[in-house]
Amino acid sequence: MTRFTQAELEAARDRLVPDVVAGGLRVLFCGINPGLMSAATGHHFARPGNRFWPVLHLSGFTPRRLEPAEQRELLSYGLGITNVVARASARADELTAEEYREGGRLLREKVVRLEPRWLAVVGVTAYRVAFDDRTARVGPQERTIGDTRVWVLPNPSGLNAHWTAATMAQEYARLRVAAGE
């Protein structure tokens, strides 16, 4: 993996990480926002300690562990990635409630346009703020966006110590089963 200086990572704050999307996906995964490493590389969940890619494989969504640079391969499995907030930051707690709410509005528009079967928001706190649902828990939600069902998944950040890779993989696998093979 390419090593970046702190100055290079900070300079990446203004870069957008392109969505990996297509119409009619089985699952559109939605991160909170890009980290600085993701902004620097242009790849989602690029920080080495992030467990998204290992958990995606452990849960059975992918036949092997993909690297962030291989993110476009997700489309061949009917999967995609976007974010609630496009702005990169070192930590999600740098985002404002207004950014989350506006990101939720834009995300709903994107989901209506792309019509995935499932929207999977990775981070219950981000979901609660973006969709004004203070009681949401990990798992399937009552809310739909058009015909798209919504599932909240645990945040795969290494900072989320409440969930291990194994317990996250179990929750992701529940979604995989619900989304169909």
VEXDO-874813 format. One record per residue (C-alpha): x, y, z. Coordinates in steps of 0.02 Angstrom, whole numbers, padded with zeros to 5 digits, always signed. Example, Ala and Ser with C-alpha at 12.3 -4.5 7.8 and 13.67 -1.06 7.14 Angstrom:
// residues 2
+00615-00225+00390 +00684-00053+00357 
***
This chain:
// residues 181
+00000+00000+00000 +00059+00175-00039 +00118+00272+00114 +00062+00452+00133 +00131+00588+00243 +00012+00676+00361 +00025+00830+00250 -00027+00727+00097 -00174+00654+00193 -00230+00826+00252 -00218+00892+00073 -00336+00752+00019 -00481+00823+00123 -00550+00914-00030 -00548+00762-00145 -00707+00668-00180 -00708+00479-00178 -00813+00423-00327 -00963+00313-00296 -00958+00133-00357 -01137+00119-00416 -01253+00056-00552 -01440+00040-00569 -01529-00109-00492 -01395-00168-00371 -01434-00302-00243 -01354-00198-00105 -01290-00020-00104 -01173-00005+00045 -01164+00170+00117 -01018+00224+00223 -01025+00374+00339 -00897+00479+00244 -00726+00450+00167 -00577+00449+00282 -00419+00540+00232 -00339+00381+00166 -00491+00349+00057 -00484+00527-00008 -00297+00511-00044 -00317+00346-00138 -00491+00370-00213 -00544+00202-00140 -00681+00171-00012 -00634+00098+00157 -00448+00115+00115 -00378+00134+00291 -00283-00026+00336 -00376-00046+00503 -00547-00035+00423 -00634-00204+00424 -00757-00176+00281 -00665-00280+00150 -00625-00428+00265 -00803-00428+00335 -00879-00420+00162 -00784-00578+00118 -00814-00666+00285 -01000-00635+00266 -01004-00719+00095 -01038-00565-00010 -00875-00590-00107 -00785-00753-00148 -00618-00680-00091 -00558-00531+00007 -00550-00383-00110 -00427-00242-00088 -00492-00063-00090 -00412-00037-00262 -00523-00178-00327 -00684-00092-00273 -00758-00087-00449 -00766-00278-00445 -00911-00259-00323 -01023-00214-00469 -01002-00390-00539 -01079-00456-00376 -01225-00334-00383 -01147-00226-00246 -01098-00043-00238 -01031+00089-00119 -01074+00270-00082 -01067+00382+00072 -01191+00481+00176 -01074+00632+00175 -00953+00660+00031 -00829+00768+00129 -00674+00677+00188 -00619+00691+00369 -00498+00608+00488 -00644+00551+00598 -00832+00544+00576 -00857+00649+00733 -00790+00798+00633 -00953+00801+00534 -01099+00912+00581 -01279+00859+00605 -01325+00971+00457 -01200+00877+00346 -01281+00713+00397 -01457+00777+00364 -01409+00849+00194 -01316+00689+00154 -01471+00588+00199 -01575+00695+00081 -01451+00671-00061 -01438+00485-00023 -01627+00464-00036 -01621+00548-00208 -01480+00432-00262 -01574+00277-00202 -01733+00330-00294 -01630+00352-00452 -01528+00190-00438 -01663+00076-00362 -01553-00047-00268 -01645-00189-00181 -01563-00142-00015 -01476+00011+00054 -01353-00041+00190 -01295+00104+00297 -01137+00057+00391 -01152+00152+00553 -01307+00163+00663 -01268+00338+00728 -01246+00405+00552 -01412+00325+00502 -01502+00397+00653 -01446+00575+00615 -01459+00568+00424 -01634+00493+00429 -01695+00573+00591 -01729+00404+00671 -01663+00409+00850 -01725+00234+00891 -01643+00141+00746 -01543-00014+00788 -01429-00126+00685 -01533-00235+00569 -01675-00212+00445 -01775-00051+00462 -01959-00017+00436 -01915+00128+00321 -01909+00104+00134 -01851+00224+00000 -01967+00189-00144 -01954+00000-00163 -01781-00006-00081 -01771-00087+00090 -01650-00017+00220 -01531-00112+00333 -01415-00034+00462 -01249-00122+00485 -01113-00097+00615 -00978+00026+00566 -00824-00074+00510 -00701+00057+00573 -00566-00011+00685 -00628+00118+00812 -00791+00021+00833 -00729-00100+00966 -00905-00159+01013 -00908-00269+00859 -00777-00397+00811 -00747-00445+00630 -00836-00610+00665 -00992-00532+00741 -00997-00401+00603 -00984-00538+00473 -01135-00624+00551 -01239-00465+00535 -01179-00433+00357 -01222-00615+00316 -01400-00587+00379 -01415-00449+00250 -01336-00557+00115 -01468-00691+00145 -01609-00562+00143 -01541-00487-00017 -01537-00656-00104 -01389-00742-00184 
***
